[in-house]
Amino acid sequence: MLSSNIYLGFFLSLVSLVLANSPSYIRYSTVTGFFAQDENTTSPSSFNFLTTNFGLLNRTYPSDQPSDKHLTQWQRFSHYIASLNAHSGPEVSYKLLYMGRHGEGYHNAAQSYYGTPAWNCYWSERDGNATTTWADARLTPTGVQQALTVNAFWASEIRDQKIPTPQSYYTSPLTRCLATANLTFSGLELPRQYPFVPTVKELFRETISGHTCDRRSNRTYIHDSFPSYRIEPGFTEYDELWEALHGETSGDQDIRSKAVLDQVFGNDRSTYISITSHSGEIASILRGALRLFIP
């Protein structure tokens, strides 16, 4: 459940991966019943992960032991995930995805200012106006503050709830996501063996449209602006997927969303994975690869 009107929202999903028929094909399914985001009764317009422990439901798990009473909900949940993986066959694994949307960008502010009809019909095809640029949109001051608020929330969850932190980090190549990931995770007390060093992946980008906000900057800019980030092999210098006045269908996006998940999970054995992306792309991952209904 994801609302396009909420900036820097998090959707957490426990995912089961099955190597179906051959190691080259991965079948995904969402294991529901653990997060408020999974529940049909949860309103995407009013849900706030900052006040609900990331949406983790207060419940028991089959792996609970009498000695676990002193543990937090997150500690008991992480034990349950470990139990699932310990008792699954060699072709099945369970992973927890932390999927975070970027903070407010200048394109979001422009759409609010001009209104959706004028934005879609005219302004979205421009690089900006006389005062603001929104091609490969940067974060607004509000977007920066949103990311810093989430950073403080992660710090409290790590300290008080003992939440398992991501073991791997991935991000869209668009600047608003590159910056959001940096502001969200930098400075946290992370395990030394799992530092915040995200991998930039082309296909985690937003729905490809004729809007200039969805045209990424070149590889050199990304490397120079975020030198600690890894850029996936084969990442082209210039954006070869964006084309003015053209866009991909939802079906095409769902195909690429599964392709990028296959790339990640075919090579990454981490259980806890962070993906910083966009409302459209996260929705595609959920409805396409994970087969989760998005109202």
C-alpha positions in Angstrom: 0.0 0.0 0.0 1.7 3.2 -1.2 0.3 6.7 -1.6 1.8 8.9 -4.3 1.0 11.9 -2.1 3.4 10.9 0.7 7.0 11.8 0.4 9.7 9.6 1.9 7.4 6.8 2.8 8.6 3.3 3.6 7.1 0.0 2.5 8.5 -3.0 4.3 7.8 -6.4 2.8 8.9 -10.0 3.8 9.5 -11.7 0.5 9.9 -15.4 -0.3 12.1 -16.3 -3.2 11.8 -19.6 -5.0 14.2 -20.9 -7.7 11.5 -22.3 -9.9 12.4 -25.0 -12.3 15.9 -23.7 -12.9 18.4 -21.4 -11.1 17.9 -18.8 -13.8 14.2 -18.1 -12.9 13.2 -16.7 -9.5 9.5 -16.7 -8.4 8.6 -14.1 -5.7 5.8 -14.0 -3.2 5.0 -11.6 -0.4 4.5 -13.2 3.1 1.8 -11.1 4.6 0.5 -10.7 8.2 3.6 -8.9 9.6 3.2 -5.2 8.6 0.3 -2.7 8.8 1.2 -1.8 5.2 0.0 -5.3 4.2 -3.5 -4.8 5.7 -6.4 -3.8 3.5 -7.7 -1.8 6.5 -4.7 0.5 6.5 -5.3 3.8 4.8 -2.3 4.9 2.7 -3.2 8.5 3.2 -3.0 8.4 7.0 -0.5 5.7 7.7 2.7 7.0 9.3 5.6 4.6 9.7 7.3 7.0 12.0 4.7 6.4 14.7 4.1 2.7 14.2 7.5 1.1 14.5 7.8 1.0 10.7 4.4 -0.7 10.6 5.6 -3.9 12.3 2.5 -5.5 13.9 2.5 -6.5 17.5 2.1 -10.2 17.4 3.7 -13.5 18.3 5.8 -15.8 16.1 6.1 -19.6 15.9 9.8 -19.2 16.7 9.1 -17.3 20.0 10.7 -18.9 23.1 9.8 -18.2 26.8 13.2 -16.6 27.2 12.4 -14.1 24.5 10.1 -12.0 26.7 12.7 -9.3 27.2 13.3 -8.9 23.4 11.8 -6.2 21.3 9.2 -6.9 18.6 11.9 -6.4 16.0 14.3 -8.8 17.7 11.7 -11.5 17.8 10.8 -10.9 14.2 14.4 -11.1 13.1 14.6 -14.4 14.9 11.5 -15.6 13.1 13.1 -14.7 9.7 16.2 -16.6 10.6 14.1 -19.6 11.6 12.3 -19.4 8.2 15.6 -19.4 6.4 17.0 -22.2 8.6 14.1 -24.5 7.9 13.5 -23.7 4.2 14.9 -25.8 1.4 18.0 -24.9 -0.7 15.7 -23.3 -3.4 13.8 -21.1 -1.0 14.9 -18.0 0.9 13.3 -15.1 2.8 14.3 -11.5 2.7 13.1 -8.3 4.2 12.9 -5.3 1.9 13.1 -1.8 3.2 11.7 0.2 0.2 11.9 3.9 0.8 10.6 6.7 -1.5 12.6 9.8 -2.0 11.8 13.1 -0.2 10.1 16.0 -1.9 11.8 17.1 -5.1 11.5 20.3 -7.0 9.3 18.5 -9.6 6.8 17.6 -6.8 6.8 21.3 -5.7 6.3 22.4 -9.3 3.4 20.0 -9.8 1.7 21.3 -6.7 2.3 24.9 -7.7 1.0 24.6 -11.3 -1.6 21.9 -10.7 -1.6 18.4 -12.2 -3.3 19.2 -15.6 -0.8 22.1 -16.4 2.1 20.0 -15.1 1.3 17.0 -17.3 0.4 18.9 -20.4 3.2 21.5 -20.4 5.6 22.1 -17.5 6.7 18.5 -17.0 8.3 18.5 -20.5 10.4 21.6 -19.6 13.7 21.5 -17.7 12.3 24.1 -15.3 11.1 27.7 -15.2 12.8 31.0 -14.7 13.7 30.3 -11.0 13.8 26.5 -10.6 15.2 23.5 -12.4 13.4 20.1 -12.1 15.1 18.1 -14.8 16.5 15.1 -12.7 15.0 17.0 -9.8 17.0 17.7 -6.7 15.4 17.7 -3.2 13.7 20.8 -1.9 14.6 22.0 1.6 11.5 20.2 2.7 12.7 17.0 1.1 16.1 17.3 2.8 14.3 17.8 6.2 12.1 14.8 5.5 15.2 12.6 4.9 16.8 13.9 8.1 13.7 13.1 10.1 13.8 9.5 8.8 17.5 9.4 9.7 16.7 10.3 13.3 13.9 7.7 13.3 16.3 5.0 12.1 18.7 6.0 14.9 16.0 5.6 17.5 14.9 2.3 16.0 18.4 1.0 16.1 19.0 2.1 19.6 15.6 1.3 21.2 14.0 -1.4 19.1 17.2 -3.2 17.9 15.9 -3.2 14.3 18.0 -5.2 11.9 19.7 -2.7 9.7 20.1 -3.3 6.0 23.0 -5.5 4.9 22.9 -4.2 1.3 21.8 -0.9 -0.1 20.5 0.0 -3.6 19.3 3.2 -5.1 17.7 4.7 -8.2 20.2 6.7 -10.3 18.0 9.8 -10.1 19.4 12.6 -7.9 16.5 12.8 -5.5 17.0 9.2 -4.6 20.8 9.4 -4.4 20.5 12.3 -2.0 17.7 10.8 0.0 19.6 7.6 0.6 22.7 9.5 1.7 20.7 11.7 4.2 18.7 8.8 5.5 21.5 6.4 6.3 24.7 8.4 6.8 25.9 8.7 10.4 23.9 5.8 11.8 25.5 3.2 14.0 25.7 0.4 11.5 27.5 -2.9 11.8 31.1 -2.6 10.5 30.6 -5.5 8.1 27.5 -3.8 6.6 28.4 -0.2 6.0 26.2 2.2 4.0 27.7 1.9 0.5 24.8 1.8 -1.9 24.8 0.4 -5.4 23.3 2.6 -8.1 21.1 0.5 -10.4 19.6 1.9 -13.6 16.4 -0.1 -13.4 15.3 1.0 -10.0 14.5 4.4 -11.6 11.1 6.0 -11.7 8.5 5.1 -14.4 10.1 6.3 -17.6 8.1 9.1 -19.1 8.5 12.2 -21.2 8.8 14.2 -17.9 12.3 15.7 -17.6 12.3 15.0 -13.9 12.7 11.3 -14.8 15.8 11.9 -17.1 18.9 11.0 -15.1 22.1 12.9 -15.1 25.3 11.4 -16.6 27.5 8.8 -14.9 30.3 11.3 -14.3 28.0 13.6 -12.4 26.7 10.7 -10.2 30.3 9.5 -9.5 31.6 13.0 -8.7 28.6 13.9 -6.5 28.4 10.6 -4.6 32.0 9.2 -4.8 31.4 6.5 -2.1 28.5 4.9 -4.1 29.1 1.9 -6.3 27.8 2.2 -9.8 26.7 -1.1 -11.3 28.7 -2.5 -14.2 27.4 -1.5 -17.7 26.0 1.8 -16.4 26.1 4.1 -19.5 27.6 7.6 -19.3 24.3 9.1 -20.6 20.7 8.2 -20.1 19.8 5.9 -23.0 16.4 4.9 -21.7 14.7 8.4 -21.5 13.2 9.8 -24.6 11.2 13.1 -24.9 7.5 12.7 -25.2 7.7 8.9 -24.8 7.0 6.7 -21.9 6.8 3.0 -20.9 3.6 1.1 -20.1 2.9 -0.3 -16.7 3.4 -3.8 -18.2 6.9 -2.8 -19.5 7.8 -1.3 -16.2 6.7 -4.4 -14.3 9.0 -6.5 -16.6 12.0 -4.3 -15.8 11.2 -4.3 -12.1 11.3 -8.1 -12.0 14.5 -8.0 -14.1 16.3 -5.7 -11.6 15.1 -7.8 -8.6 16.4 -10.8 -10.4 19.8 -9.1 -10.8 19.9 -8.2 -7.1 18.7 -11.5 -5.6 20.6 -13.6 -8.1 23.8 -12.1 -6.7 23.1 -10.9 -3.2 22.7 -13.3 -0.3 21.7 -10.5 2.2 18.6 -11.0 4.2 17.9 -7.3 4.9 18.0 -5.1 1.8 17.3 -1.4 1.4 16.0 0.0 -1.9 15.6 3.8 -2.3 13.4 4.5 -5.2 10.1 6.2 -6.3 6.4 5.7 -5.8 5.9 4.5 -9.3 8.7 2.0 -9.2 8.0 0.7 -5.7 4.3 0.2 -6.8 5.6 -1.7 -9.9 7.8 -4.0 -7.7 4.8 -4.7 -5.4 2.2 -5.4 -8.1 4.5 -7.0 -10.6 7.2 -9.2 -9.0 5.6 -9.5 -5.6 2.0 -9.7 -6.8 0.7 -7.5 -4.0 -2.4 -5.5 -4.6 -1.9 -1.7 -4.5 -5.2 0.1 -3.9 
